[in-house]
Amino acid sequence: MKINLVKLWKESGAKEDFNFVWEDCAEDLGEASLIKPITVKGNVSNRGNYLELSLHLKTEIMLLCSRCLEEVKLPLKLDVTEQFCSKEAGSETERAGNENSLLSFLENEDWLDLKQIVLENLLLSLPMRVLCMPDCPGLCPECGVNLKESKCNCQRQDIDPRFEALAQLKKKMES
């Protein structure tokens, strides 16, 4: 989805609303898979020497639990606000010393590609770790059994080599 910015640049206060559904971005999400299409609503408005983009994204994705590797459904709702300026306006802003603004420069000042912005913000909002439940026991490191479904018979007495001397001392004290 691309927004034509030519009219917006001409009139201060001009605003263009948009609403679309994006279904075909599954290959761009990496390990996540799209369950529901991405619903995008928002507007682009002229704020004088820059454009302000306001987006509301809503979707549901499938990720894998970081411990047991089972699928986890994750609903996502995002509100995004970004500001864009032309290269001329950006250089004027820099000369004026306005450093509190986080303006992005537009490569093409006539069009704004919303799909790229939606995809970037969606990927940035994904959690680094997803758990199917807060106390997920995960997989057994020895046999690989999902400890949430069944217990394994592995004897795990891994002792950190740094504490081996303490384990020996404990054995001596018990005997």
Stockholm file with secondary structure:
# STOCKHOLM 1.0

chainA/1-175         MKINLVKLWKESGAKEDFNFVWEDCAEDLGEASLIKPITVKGNVSNRGNYLELSLHLKTEIMLLCSRCLEEVKLPLKLDVTEQFCSKEAGSETERAGNENSLLSFLENEDWLDLKQIVLENLLLSLPMRVLCMPDCPGLCPECGVNLKESKCNCQRQDIDPRFEALAQLKKKMES
#=GR chainA/1-175 SS CEEECHHHHHSTTCEEEEEEEECCCGGGSTTCEEEEEEEEEEEEEECSSSEEEEEEEEEEEEEECTTTCCEEEEEEEEEEEEEEECHHHHHHHHHHTCCSCCEEECSSTTEEEHHHHHHHHHHHHSCSCCCSSTTCCCBCTTTCCBTTTCCCCCCCCCCCGGGHHHHHHHHHHHC
#=GC SS_cons         CEEECHHHHHSTTCEEEEEEEECCCGGGSTTCEEEEEEEEEEEEEECSSSEEEEEEEEEEEEEECTTTCCEEEEEEEEEEEEEEECHHHHHHHHHHTCCSCCEEECSSTTEEEHHHHHHHHHHHHSCSCCCSSTTCCCBCTTTCCBTTTCCCCCCCCCCCGGGHHHHHHHHHHHC
//
